[in-house]
Amino acid sequence: MFTSVTTAISAAAMSAASRVPADTVVYGPWHGAFAPWFLLIPLFWILVIALFIFVARRTWRRNQHWAAGQGAEGVLRERYARGEVDETEFRQRLEVLRSGERRQK
């Protein structure tokens, strides 16, 4: 039974193939012309990866710039704003930080 089904399928395939024009079988659906459509999928993925790298580098640079600008005074200001440090302690620590900057220069 299996061989008769296989034989019937192969006969149907041969019959369908015989009805296809010869130039389509030889050259494919583009009839020998160059079709650049196959380049679109790799180009799409290259653009997606490039966009991902661009966004990641831009975000990293912004974070680096923000962290560099933060400094000790910025951290102290944040702690004062959150209420971790009272006003007198804030002013004392700020004075110490600023006097340390003068010594380093």
ABEGO torsion letter per residue (X at the ends): XAAAAAAAAAAAAAAAAAABBAAAAAAEAAGGBBBAAAAAAAAAAAAAAAAAAAAAAAAAAAAAAAAAAAEAAAAAAAAAAAGABBAAAAAAAAAAAAAAAAAAX
